[in-house]
Amino acid sequence: MAIKHSLGKLVVSPSFADFIAGETKSNMIGLQPIELAHVAKVIDLPFHHRDPFDRLLAAQCLIEDWDLISADEILDSYGVRRVW
């Protein structure tokens, strides 16, 4: 979201930080920090996907045993449980 915002493809107000803080609170969304185990898992993943952010998301889902919400079918190659 931050990248989209910086490219002008996502407009939020009053500021990006305030928007994220408000939305995470009102929707009861917790933020997951990037842990060393997540980064280490990325090293083991094959290059089915070239987007480093998507690879990191796949690694987090595999380590944390989470479902991944994405329309990107390439992520199925990593063995994540993809919803969408």
C-alpha positions in Angstrom: 0.0 0.0 0.0 2.8 2.4 0.8 4.4 1.8 -2.6 1.1 2.4 -4.4 0.6 5.5 -2.3 4.0 6.8 -3.2 3.4 6.2 -6.9 0.1 8.1 -6.7 -2.0 5.0 -7.3 -3.6 5.1 -3.9 -4.8 8.3 -2.4 -5.7 8.4 1.3 -6.1 11.2 3.8 -5.2 12.9 6.0 -1.9 11.1 5.8 -0.8 7.5 4.9 0.3 6.8 8.5 -2.9 8.2 10.0 -5.0 6.3 7.5 -3.3 3.0 8.3 -3.5 3.6 12.0 -7.2 4.4 11.8 -8.1 1.5 9.5 -6.1 -1.1 11.5 -7.8 0.0 14.7 -11.4 0.2 13.4 -11.1 -3.1 11.6 -9.2 -4.8 14.5 -6.3 -5.7 12.2 -2.9 -6.6 13.7 0.3 -5.9 11.9 2.8 -8.7 11.5 6.4 -7.8 11.8 9.0 -9.3 9.5 10.9 -11.8 11.6 14.3 -13.4 10.9 12.5 -16.8 10.4 10.4 -15.2 7.6 13.5 -13.8 5.8 15.4 -17.1 6.2 12.5 -19.0 4.7 12.6 -16.7 1.6 16.1 -18.0 0.9 14.7 -21.6 0.6 11.8 -20.7 -1.7 12.2 -21.5 -5.4 11.8 -18.6 -7.8 8.2 -19.3 -8.9 7.5 -15.7 -8.3 9.9 -12.8 -9.0 8.2 -10.2 -6.8 10.2 -10.1 -3.5 7.2 -8.8 -1.5 5.0 -11.7 -2.6 7.8 -14.2 -1.9 8.1 -12.7 1.6 4.3 -13.0 2.1 4.4 -16.6 1.1 7.3 -17.2 3.5 5.4 -15.6 6.4 2.3 -17.7 5.6 4.3 -20.9 5.5 6.1 -20.1 8.8 3.0 -18.8 10.6 0.6 -21.4 9.1 -1.7 -18.6 7.8 -4.0 -18.4 4.8 -2.8 -15.9 2.1 -5.5 -13.6 0.6 -4.4 -13.1 -3.1 -5.7 -13.6 -6.6 -2.2 -14.5 -7.8 -2.3 -18.2 -8.7 1.5 -18.4 -8.9 1.6 -18.3 -5.1 0.0 -21.8 -5.1 3.4 -23.1 -6.2 4.7 -22.4 -2.7 2.2 -24.6 -1.0 0.5 -21.8 0.8 -3.3 -21.9 1.5 -4.5 -19.1 -0.9 -7.9 -17.6 -0.5 -9.6 -15.7 -3.3 
